[in-house]
């Protein structure tokens, strides 16, 4: 869905025109399903496995120009790229003391960095700040300045290798089932107060911010901490997260009473059970955020663990 370009003579700008289904997308994928059902003695059991993947690519924008569809999430729309591709800067880790030629003995600030800078951040960058890669320039070659010419597509938010494992067994009225679900490869991107500290009055520090850069901790995962941190929050692959996960979506155990026990009560079937959803999640995603919420600034409520005890009666 794109907004079509409208001639100026119409008197309406393209931003005020509704979305139209003009573009074309090529989607290719595959799916594998395996299942097994058997019986060992008086135990019935079943097991199932599903694995699938799909890749999409924009092939036509319907005459509209390529564009950044969301400044906040860095989503870019361009022929040849997937929908909502991450678009921003590539990085070379954190600057160290030896990445500067000198230090001002009066202010204590390091000077003359040996790496290219964003022009607006000149004089702000210090050891512990992110180094951005100089990819290109107006002439198609690196020019020693970090600007829009250096932005590239470095990932996508669509999941790949989605899988599920489910199974169950039944023995003399006792039944048990489980459902595991996950994604093998997917990128996430947390922004603003979801990932950073001291950028506004409600972006509180988190445990992960303890591993910040200092001269004594040069291999830290987080840049140096300072108010606002605009230079370190530019949309880049430094903050791309591994959002792959394995989650126990549901587990349930129950017992169905024999008919001879419940029939005198006028009951055809009686089953008691206990069930739990989202009992555990294995992931390397940042902090305690839900890996199924792949782009957020922290304002999306995560999935919750639920416990259910039930009674199923049929008369």
ABEGO torsion letter per residue (X at the ends): XBBBBBBAAAGBBAAABBBBBABBBBBBBBBBBBBBBBBBEABBBBBBBBBBBBBBBBABAGGBBBBBABAAAGBBBBBGBBBGBBBBBBBAEBBBAAABABBBAAAGBBBGBABBBBAAABGABBBGBBBBBBABBAAGBBAGBBBAAABBBAEBABBBGBBBBBBBBBBGGBBBBBBBBBBABBBBBBBEAAABBGABAABBBBAAAABBBBAABAABABBBBBBGGAAAABBBAAABBBABBBBBABBBBBBBBBAAAAAAAGBABBBBBBBBBGABBBBABBEABBAABABBAGABBBBBBBBBBBBBBBX
